[in-house]
Amino acid sequence: MAHGEWSRREFFRRSAVLGAVTIGGPVLLSACTSTSSGDALQAAKDAKKIKIGIANEAPYGFTDQRGKVTGEAPEVARAVFKAMGIDNVEAEAVSFDQLIPALNARKYDIVAAGMNIKKERCDAAAFSIPDYSALTALLVPRGNPQQVLKFEDIAAKKVKVAVLSAAVEKGYATDSGVAEDQIVTLDSQDNMLRAVTDGRVYCAALTDISLKDVLAKSPGAAAEVTPGFDPIKNGQPVVSAGAFVFRKDDNPLREAFDAELKKLHDSGEWTKIVTPFGFSADNLPKADVTTEKLCAV
């Protein structure tokens, strides 16, 4: 990414050597990365410590140049856990497509990476209440000469689109008629921006929050972000919402987390926490956007 941020792949290589990092502090060496095999909530309360998983994707969860783990999801998680009496939050970075496998392998107790709720993921893990909602957008060349605004335009005009590995946008694209040979899978937001500005693809698909963050960090880039939209699947708009992820057998931890997360949403504290990362009160999920509904899609 801009300003020398690591790609997911590079961060994964480094984190394999460095182990865990603590939110708000420097990198810590860690001899053991596994979590308790018993009651994760009680274990965290007893230790006053818990470990989260991130994928180093700004603005959701990433390590800044000072070595601090930050972003929307880690900062919200830290506030929730503090309310639960758990003051020390460590982070382990893995590639996005390994977030749930590493969670189930007990490398950490919660994924805090802005992960969209979708059926395939719900089959493998348990999601919190929706933390935020976001529109999809496209990163296009400045001026958008092809006037590509949605996935249907990509399909009709047969241009190439970049998506992130294991992200939901590839499915949105194919559901809208985009051919497999039009889709290029990349490993970082920075590479998506470069692919667009180099002309290797016409556009890149991600949430509007992410793409605006990419451009804010590369103000000279000859690109722009289209207006946000809801993708269409089976003729119906798809609402995208991100959440925190837990193992299926950690219901006490998830339920306690949900209770405090809802308090943050309702009190307005959530908006204060997330505003520095490009979120606003408009990103709070609507009352009818539930984990149960999204897991059924």
VMD Tcl script that draws the C-alpha trace (Angstrom):
set ca {
  {0.00 0.00 0.00}
  {0.99 3.65 -0.10}
  {3.38 5.00 2.53}
  {5.22 1.69 2.67}
  {2.46 -0.44 4.22}
  {2.93 -4.18 3.86}
  {0.88 -6.36 1.55}
  {-1.01 -9.23 3.18}
  {1.49 -11.74 1.76}
  {4.54 -9.85 3.06}
  {2.96 -9.29 6.45}
  {2.10 -12.98 6.72}
  {5.72 -13.91 6.08}
  {6.94 -11.48 8.71}
  {4.29 -12.40 11.26}
  {5.25 -16.06 10.99}
  {8.62 -15.03 12.41}
  {7.53 -12.31 14.81}
  {4.45 -13.94 16.30}
  {1.89 -11.73 18.01}
  {1.73 -7.97 18.24}
  {-0.09 -5.99 20.90}
  {-2.57 -3.30 19.96}
  {-1.13 0.06 20.89}
  {2.39 -1.29 21.38}
  {5.47 -2.67 19.61}
  {5.90 -6.10 18.14}
  {6.19 -8.82 20.78}
  {7.94 -12.12 20.36}
  {5.64 -15.04 21.12}
  {6.68 -18.61 21.71}
  {3.14 -19.94 21.75}
  {0.26 -18.79 19.54}
  {-2.48 -21.22 20.52}
  {-5.42 -20.22 22.75}
  {-7.21 -22.04 25.51}
  {-9.00 -25.24 24.53}
  {-11.62 -24.65 27.26}
  {-13.96 -21.74 27.99}
  {-12.44 -18.92 25.95}
  {-14.41 -16.21 27.77}
  {-13.38 -17.34 31.24}
  {-9.79 -17.91 30.13}
  {-9.60 -14.37 28.72}
  {-11.12 -12.86 31.87}
  {-8.74 -14.78 34.10}
  {-5.71 -13.75 32.04}
  {-7.12 -10.28 31.23}
  {-5.77 -10.99 27.77}
  {-7.13 -12.18 24.43}
  {-5.76 -12.65 20.92}
  {-7.41 -11.49 17.70}
  {-6.70 -12.30 14.06}
  {-6.20 -9.60 11.41}
  {-5.33 -9.68 7.70}
  {-3.44 -6.37 7.50}
  {-6.06 -4.68 5.33}
  {-6.62 -0.96 5.88}
  {-8.85 0.49 7.13}
  {-10.30 -2.64 8.78}
  {-7.31 -4.09 10.64}
  {-3.65 -3.39 9.95}
  {-0.26 -2.60 11.45}
  {0.92 0.97 10.98}
  {4.50 2.08 10.39}
  {5.11 2.38 14.13}
  {4.21 -1.28 14.66}
  {0.82 -0.52 16.21}
  {-2.13 -2.75 15.31}
  {-5.04 -0.47 14.56}
  {-8.00 -0.04 12.21}
  {-11.77 -0.12 12.63}
  {-12.09 -3.71 13.83}
  {-9.16 -3.86 16.29}
  {-10.12 -0.53 17.85}
  {-13.76 -1.56 18.25}
  {-12.66 -4.93 19.64}
  {-10.36 -3.24 22.13}
  {-13.25 -1.05 23.40}
  {-15.56 -4.06 23.69}
  {-13.02 -6.17 25.54}
  {-12.16 -3.31 27.88}
  {-15.83 -3.15 28.85}
  {-15.63 -6.90 29.50}
  {-12.65 -6.44 31.83}
  {-10.09 -7.71 29.32}
  {-7.45 -5.01 28.90}
  {-4.71 -6.70 26.87}
  {-5.48 -7.45 23.21}
  {-2.83 -9.15 21.08}
  {-3.03 -9.68 17.33}
  {-1.87 -12.36 14.93}
  {-1.70 -11.58 11.20}
  {-2.56 -14.19 8.59}
  {-3.64 -14.02 4.96}
  {-7.33 -13.21 4.54}
  {-8.27 -16.65 3.25}
  {-6.68 -18.24 6.35}
  {-8.51 -16.12 8.95}
  {-11.22 -18.69 9.71}
  {-8.98 -21.78 9.43}
  {-6.49 -20.20 11.85}
  {-9.36 -19.25 14.20}
  {-10.58 -22.85 14.24}
  {-7.00 -24.03 14.76}
  {-7.01 -21.84 17.94}
  {-4.31 -19.44 16.83}
  {-6.54 -16.73 18.29}
  {-10.07 -16.40 19.69}
  {-11.69 -13.85 17.38}
  {-11.28 -12.53 13.84}
  {-11.25 -8.71 13.84}
  {-10.73 -7.98 10.17}
  {-13.93 -6.48 8.79}
  {-15.09 -9.82 7.38}
  {-18.37 -9.83 5.46}
  {-21.07 -12.16 6.72}
  {-21.88 -14.76 4.07}
  {-23.32 -18.25 4.08}
  {-20.13 -20.19 3.30}
  {-18.36 -18.50 6.18}
  {-21.29 -19.00 8.55}
  {-21.01 -22.74 7.86}
  {-17.46 -22.69 9.26}
  {-17.67 -20.17 12.11}
  {-20.04 -17.96 14.13}
  {-20.44 -14.24 13.44}
  {-21.20 -11.46 15.89}
  {-24.07 -9.09 15.33}
  {-23.29 -6.95 12.23}
  {-20.70 -4.34 13.14}
  {-21.04 -2.12 10.07}
  {-22.54 -2.05 6.58}
  {-20.76 -0.82 3.47}
  {-21.54 -0.29 -0.18}
  {-19.51 -1.83 -2.99}
  {-17.65 0.49 -5.35}
  {-15.21 0.35 -8.24}
  {-11.79 1.94 -8.58}
  {-11.57 3.20 -12.17}
  {-9.20 5.40 -14.24}
  {-9.67 9.11 -13.64}
  {-12.64 10.33 -15.65}
  {-13.97 6.75 -16.02}
  {-13.87 6.86 -19.84}
  {-15.75 3.56 -20.19}
  {-18.43 4.74 -17.73}
  {-18.29 1.50 -15.78}
  {-20.33 1.93 -12.61}
  {-21.51 -1.57 -11.64}
  {-20.66 -5.23 -12.19}
  {-23.24 -5.42 -14.98}
  {-21.25 -2.75 -16.87}
  {-18.08 -4.81 -16.47}
  {-19.86 -7.80 -17.99}
  {-21.41 -5.82 -20.84}
  {-18.24 -3.94 -21.81}
  {-15.99 -6.99 -21.29}
  {-13.35 -5.07 -19.35}
  {-11.10 -6.66 -16.75}
  {-11.68 -6.24 -13.03}
  {-9.33 -6.88 -10.10}
  {-10.58 -8.43 -6.86}
  {-8.85 -9.42 -3.64}
  {-8.11 -13.06 -2.91}
  {-10.93 -14.71 -0.89}
  {-12.99 -11.50 -0.84}
  {-16.70 -11.41 -1.68}
  {-16.40 -9.22 -4.77}
  {-15.46 -12.09 -7.07}
  {-18.78 -13.78 -6.30}
  {-20.65 -10.52 -6.83}
  {-18.97 -10.19 -10.22}
  {-19.74 -13.70 -11.45}
  {-23.33 -13.45 -10.17}
  {-23.68 -10.36 -12.38}
  {-22.44 -12.14 -15.49}
  {-18.75 -11.22 -15.42}
  {-16.73 -14.01 -17.08}
  {-13.92 -15.73 -15.20}
  {-11.36 -14.58 -17.77}
  {-12.29 -10.96 -17.01}
  {-11.39 -11.33 -13.33}
  {-7.86 -10.86 -12.00}
  {-7.22 -11.90 -8.38}
  {-4.61 -9.87 -6.50}
  {-3.20 -10.03 -2.98}
  {-3.33 -6.41 -1.80}
  {-5.16 -3.14 -2.22}
  {-1.93 -1.51 -3.34}
  {-1.59 -4.00 -6.19}
  {-5.20 -3.33 -7.17}
  {-4.49 0.38 -7.45}
  {-1.36 -0.27 -9.49}
  {-3.21 -2.65 -11.81}
  {-5.77 0.06 -12.56}
  {-3.27 2.89 -13.04}
  {-0.97 0.65 -15.14}
  {-3.87 -0.39 -17.37}
  {-3.57 -4.11 -16.61}
  {-7.22 -4.05 -15.54}
  {-9.85 -1.41 -16.16}
  {-11.23 -1.39 -12.62}
  {-10.99 -2.94 -9.15}
  {-13.90 -3.90 -6.90}
  {-14.00 -3.50 -3.12}
  {-16.02 -1.64 -0.50}
  {-16.28 2.09 -1.01}
  {-14.66 2.56 2.42}
  {-11.56 0.60 1.38}
  {-11.20 2.24 -2.02}
  {-11.53 5.75 -0.62}
  {-8.84 4.86 1.92}
  {-6.55 3.62 -0.88}
  {-6.89 6.87 -2.82}
  {-6.50 9.02 0.29}
  {-3.08 7.44 0.77}
  {-2.14 7.92 -2.90}
  {-3.55 11.35 -3.74}
  {-1.57 11.61 -7.00}
  {-2.94 8.38 -8.46}
  {-4.80 8.78 -11.77}
  {-7.88 6.98 -10.48}
  {-11.23 7.65 -8.83}
  {-13.89 5.77 -6.90}
  {-17.36 5.30 -8.36}
  {-20.49 5.96 -6.29}
  {-21.28 3.06 -3.95}
  {-23.93 0.49 -4.82}
  {-25.47 -2.77 -3.62}
  {-24.56 -5.73 -5.86}
  {-27.41 -7.75 -7.35}
  {-27.85 -11.49 -6.81}
  {-30.85 -13.42 -8.15}
  {-32.48 -10.13 -8.98}
  {-32.22 -8.80 -5.42}
  {-29.78 -6.26 -3.92}
  {-27.17 -7.78 -1.64}
  {-26.56 -5.88 1.61}
  {-22.93 -6.16 2.68}
  {-22.20 -6.15 6.40}
  {-19.02 -6.95 8.28}
  {-18.71 -8.53 11.70}
  {-16.39 -10.22 14.15}
  {-15.93 -13.98 13.90}
  {-15.81 -16.66 16.62}
  {-15.50 -20.42 16.81}
  {-18.89 -22.15 16.85}
  {-18.25 -23.62 20.30}
  {-17.44 -20.24 21.88}
  {-21.01 -19.02 22.38}
  {-20.39 -17.45 25.84}
  {-17.58 -15.32 24.42}
  {-19.60 -14.30 21.36}
  {-22.73 -13.48 23.37}
  {-20.80 -11.34 25.87}
  {-19.05 -9.58 23.00}
  {-22.36 -8.95 21.20}
  {-23.88 -7.36 24.30}
  {-21.06 -4.84 24.66}
  {-20.84 -4.21 20.90}
  {-24.53 -3.29 20.82}
  {-23.96 -0.85 23.67}
  {-21.21 0.82 21.64}
  {-23.54 1.10 18.64}
  {-26.44 2.47 20.66}
  {-24.43 4.98 22.71}
  {-22.68 6.69 19.81}
  {-19.24 5.63 21.08}
  {-18.82 3.36 18.08}
  {-19.01 6.32 15.69}
  {-16.29 8.15 17.63}
  {-14.02 5.11 17.44}
  {-14.45 4.44 13.72}
  {-14.51 7.97 12.28}
  {-10.68 8.16 11.91}
  {-10.88 5.13 9.61}
  {-13.38 6.58 7.14}
  {-16.55 5.20 8.73}
  {-19.53 7.24 9.88}
  {-22.90 6.79 11.57}
  {-24.25 6.00 8.08}
  {-22.32 2.72 8.25}
  {-24.23 1.47 11.28}
  {-26.29 -1.56 10.19}
  {-30.03 -1.04 9.88}
  {-32.27 -2.86 12.35}
  {-33.42 -5.37 9.71}
  {-29.83 -6.33 8.81}
  {-29.19 -9.36 11.00}
  {-26.57 -12.06 11.13}
  {-29.26 -14.73 10.67}
  {-30.53 -13.14 7.46}
  {-27.08 -12.61 6.02}
  {-25.99 -16.16 6.84}
  {-28.96 -17.42 4.82}
  {-27.93 -15.59 1.62}
}
mol new
graphics top color blue
foreach p $ca { graphics top sphere $p radius 0.5 }
foreach p [lrange $ca 0 end-1] q [lrange $ca 1 end] { graphics top cylinder $p $q radius 0.2 }
display resetview
